Amino acid sequence: MRINGKTALITGASSGIGAATATALGRRGARVLLVARSGDKLKNVADAILSAGGSAEVFPADLSDPGAAAGMADEVLRRVGAPDILVNNAGAGRWLSVIETSPQEARQMIELPYLAAFYVTRSLLPSMLARRSGSIVNITSVASFMVWPNAAGYIAARHALKGFTDALRTEVETAGITVSLVTLGSVESTYWEHNPGSRERVPKGVKAMTTEEAAETIVGAIEQDKRRVTRPAIFKLLFVTEALFPGFSARR
């Protein structure tokens, strides 16, 4: 998809990968719609995009709440219309064992990213289908394809997002809508600050990406209409190995 002149909605856009992706899309001429809980942080991102000559608007919403997600989508449709590009990036969750994970935290990890992506997509999809064009990009981690100890709730939520992405593709690909799953390894972002204790449990051996590198990966998936993109590429080999030898990644 050619990005210049298109409208792009990015969730989790107040910081980290989401903010970097919004900035990258703005540089390419997209009208950027920023969604996250914090209106103040969204405004800071929007101001930076506007200062660089781009176009940006903010739509604060708690996407773990289906009513708030639907209300945000209604406002977007009323003020702007159906976005050409939807980037479901909102996500949270600490890497904890089953015993360490409270029921409330397990639920929160399903709400963000999986249910948030479901709510937002469901609310905007009818208008995208009516137009018969669009790009939906879901951002996940390697936990969608691999398992390791002490991150059970986090891994389960990412598997759910992958399943949703693959199933959604079967429903909309004949209607001119591309559905992409962008799988990223470790990224140096504010995620680690908001989820203490997780960094210490990251499997060793692969260099972390910057948020700018992650954003360029996401933008590339949109421009090239890719069904799946994985970075760093070494993880593709690890996914194949895991498929052939289940449990391999857990032993590393």
N, C-alpha and C positions, 0 to 999 in steps of 0.2 A: 504494500500500500504506500502511495505517496503521501507523506505526512503534511507537507506544506498546505495550509488552508483547511486542514481537518480539525475537528473538535475531539479532544482527548480528555477523558475523565480518569483520574488516578486516585485510588484509595490509599490510605496510609501515607498521605503526601506531605505530612507536616515535618518529616525529618528522614534521614537515612536514605534508603534505596528509593522510596517514593518521591522525596523531594528532588533527588538527583535525576530521576526519570522525568519528572515534570519539567525540570530545568532543561534537560536535553531535548525534550519534545518542543518546548517553547523556542529553543534556538533554531529548530527546524521549521518554524512557522506555524505550529499548531496553536489553536485556541485551547488553553489548558484550564481544566476544571479540577480544583483541588479539594479533596475530601479527607477529613480526619476529625477526631473529637475536638482538638484544640483550635479554636478560631484564631487565637493570637498567633500561634505558630504558623498556621496556614497563611495568615496575612503577611508574615515575614517572608515566606517563600514566594508568595505572589508579588510582593513589592520588589524582590530581587529579579524576578522574571520580567516585570514591567520596566524596571530600570535598565534592563538589557535590551529593551525594545520589543519584548514579547507581549503576549496577551494572556491574562490569568484572572480567574474568578474563584472565590472560595465558597464552599458549601459545608459548613461544620455539621457533623452528625456522628452519633455513636452507632456504628454499624453492627454491633452485637445485638442491637434492638431491632427486630424486624419492622416495627412501626416507624422508627427513626430512619431506617434505610429506605423504606418505601416513601416516606415524606421527602427525603432528600432527592430521590429519583423523580418524584412528581414536580418538585421545584426546578430541577434541571430541565425536564421536558417542557415545562411552562416557560422558563426564561430563555432557554438555549435551543431546545430540541434534542433529539436523540444523538448521543455522541457517536462519532465514527469509530473511535477507539476507546475501549474500556480496559484499564489495567487494574486487576484485582490484586493489590499488593498488601493490604492491611493484614497484619498478623502479629501474634504474640505467643508467648509460652516459654517456660523454663525447662531445661533439660533435667528431669528428676526421675527417680525410680518410682515404681507404682506405690510403694509404701510412703514415699516422701510427698506424693502428689495428693492434695486434698480433693474431695469431690467437686468443690467449687472451682478449683484451678483446672481440673480436667474438663469441666464444662466450658470454662473460659477459653481453653485452647481449641475446642471445637468451634466455638463462636467466632474466633479469629484464628485462622483464616477461613475455614471452610464455610460456615454458615453466612459470614459476611459476604463472601463471594457469591454464594447461592442467592441471598436476599437481593443484592444489588443487580446481579445478572437477570434474575427473574423479573425485577421491576422495569428494567430498561429493554429487555429482549423483545417484547411485542413491537415496539417502535422500530427496532433494528430489523426485525423480520419483515415488517411492512415496507421498509425501504429497500430490503434485500441487499444489504451491504453492511460491512463492519468488521472490526477486529477485536476479539476478546482475548486478553492475555492474563493468565493466572500465574502468579509468582510462587514458587515453592522452593524447598531445599532438597538436598540429596536424601533426606529422610523419607521422601516419597518412594524411593527405590531401594533403600538400604535400612538395616537395623543395627543398633548397637546398644549396649547396656546403659541403664540409667537415663532414659529419655522416652519412656513408654508413651506418655500422654502426647508429647510433642510429635513423635513419629506417627501415632495413630491419626492425629489431625492432618498431617501432611499426606498420608495415604488417602484419607477421605477427599482431600482437594484434588489429588491426581485422578481418583475415580470419577469425581464430578466433572473434571475437565474432559476426560476421555468419553464419558457418556454424553456430555453436552455436545461434543463435536459431531456425534452420530445424528443428533437431532437437527442441527442447523447448517451443516456444511453444504447441503444442496440448495440453501437459500442465500448463498453468497457471503456467508459469515465465516471468517477464519477463526479458529480457536487454537490458541497456542499455550503450551506449558513451558515456562522458562524455569529451569532447575539450576540453582546457584549453590556453589560451595560456600565456605565461610566468607563472610563479607565484613570488613571493618566498618561498623555502623553503630548507631546509638542503641541498637537492639541489645547489645551486651550490657549496657548501663541499666536498661529497663528490666533485664532478666538475670539478676545476679546468680552466680554459681554455675551458669551454663558454659562459659568459656573454658572452664577447667575440664570439661567433659568432651570437648571437641576432639574427634580423632586426629591424630598427628600425621604430618607428612605432606600436606598440601598447603601452599601459600595462600593467604587470604586475599580476596579481591578488594579493591576500593569501591565505594558507592558509585563513583563515576564509571568504573569498568562494568559494574553490574548494570547501570543505566544504559550504557552503550549496547550491552548484550540484549536488553529488553527492546530497545529501539530497533536494533537489527532484526529481531524476530518479527516486528511489525512491518518493517520495510520489505522484508523478503517473504512474508506470509508463511512463516515456518510453523509447522505443527508442534515440533519439539526442539528446544535448544538447551544444551547443557554446557555450563562453564564452571570450572576449568574442564577441558575436554577429557582429561584423564579419567573423570568419573564415568564416562561412557563405558570404558573398559571394566571398571569396577562393577557397574550395573550388570554387564553381561556375566561377569564372574559370579556375582551374587545369584543371578538367575540359574546358572549352571550348577552352582554349589551353594545352596541355601544355608545361610548362617555364616558364610565366609567373612562378611564385614564385621560381624559380632566378635570374631576371634582376633581381629587386628589390634 
